[in-house]
Amino acid sequence: WTRLGGELVVGGGPNAERTAPGLDALLPAEVGQLQPGASTAALGALVPNSPDDPPALTVSALTPREGATALDGDGLVVARAEGAGRVLLAAFDLAALRAWSGEAQLWAELLEPSVPAHVGQSFRLRSENLLRDALQLQGLNLPSTAV
């Protein structure tokens, strides 16, 4: 998905232990211990016209990896390029902002609009052949065509 220009958003916070482990190699930051009642003023600063402030959240401590950048002043959302797209890691549970009136505008600020990918065309331009590549996987242990 990210290789073709998509954006992957992964949530942290109390649910990070369920979401982060399978995606660890892709994540732009290392996920640390939980910090309850963290300030979200930096998120609120990205949405100056919101009538209310985002709530205090339980967040995961994030340590950005090489090539990653914080998208807010407190490092609550960290991003890194992956292929033609990006991976964003939020230090908080993504559902925790649902009651905040500025949530939609926040994501409009953080996410980059992308041009729809023409998957078949992009594979042809890179001379990739999914069937050929799948048939050459050593783990499949396919029999010889002579058999």
N, C-alpha and C positions, 0 to 999 in steps of 0.2 A: 504494500500500500504506500508506504513512504518512499519507496524506490521510484515510484511513478509520479510522485508529487503530492501525495496525500499527507494529511496531518493526523497524527495519533496523539490523543490526549489521555493521560493516565492519572488517576487520582491517588492521593496519598492519605494521610490521616489515619484514623482507626482501622480502615480497611486495607492499608498498604501491604500488610503481611499476606493478604490474599491476592492482590493484583500485581505487585512488583516482582515477586520471585521469577515468574515465567518470562518476564520481559526485561530482566536485569541488564542484559547485553545492549539493549536499545535505549535504556533510560539515560537522560542527560545528567543525572545526579545520583549519588548514593543516598539511599533512604536510611535515616537514623531514627533515634528514639522520638517518642511522642512528646509534645509540649502542649499541655492544655491551656486554654484561655489566651492564645496568641493574638496579638494585635493584627488587625486587617486594614489598618489605615492606608497602607501602600496600595491595596486593591481599590479602596475607596478613592484614592487620588487618581486612578485611571478612569474613573467615572465621576467627573466633577459635577454633573447636573443631576445626580441621584438625590431624591428627596430624603433618603435615609442612609445611614452608614451600614456597611456589612457587619454581620455579627462577629463576635470573637469566636475563634475556632480552635479545635484541637488539631495541631499540624504535626507533620513529621519534619524533623530536622533534615535539610537537604544540603549535601556537599556537592557542588557542581563538578562535573568531570571536564576534562580537556575539551575545548571547543564549545562548551555550553555557556549560555548567557542567561542572566536573570531578567525576566520581563517586567518586574516590578521592583520597587525600591528595597523591599525586605527579602527578596529571593523566595517568595511563596510560589512562584511559577517560573520554572527553568526550562529552556528550550535548547535543542541542538539539531543541526541539520543531519538528515539521514537520507541518503540517496538524493532524489530531487525534492523531497519533502522535509518535514520536521517532526520531531517527537517532543511533546510538551509534558512535563511532569508537574502536577500541582501538589503542593505540600498538604493539601486538605482534601477531604472527601468531596467529590464534585457535587453531590446532592446537598451538601451543607449550605449552599448559597441559594437554594431554590426559593426561599421566602424573601430574599433581598430583591428590591425593585430594580437594582442596577445590574443584575446578573447577565441579562441579554447584552447590554451595552459593554460589559466587561469582556465577554467572549468575542464580541465584534472588534474590540481593541486588540485582543491577544491573538486571534486566529487570522491567518493571511488568506485572502481569497485566492483560489487556484483555478487555473484553466482546466476544464474537463480533459482528462487523459484519454487519448485514443489508444487503448491498450494494444490492439492488434498491430496498428501502425508503428507504435513505439518498439514492439518486439521485432518487427521486420527491419526497422532502421538499425537496430543493434545486432542484427543477424542472429537472434536467439530463436531457438526451436524448442518449445516446451516438451513435445513428444520425444524428440531425439535426446534431450537432456534427461528426461525421466527414464528412458530405456537404458541409459548408460550409468545409472546409479548402481554402485557395487552392492549396496544393501538389498537390492531386489533379487540378485542371484538368478537371473533369467537363464533358461537353457539356450544352448547354441541353436541358431537357425538350421544348422545341418541335421539336428536331431529331428 
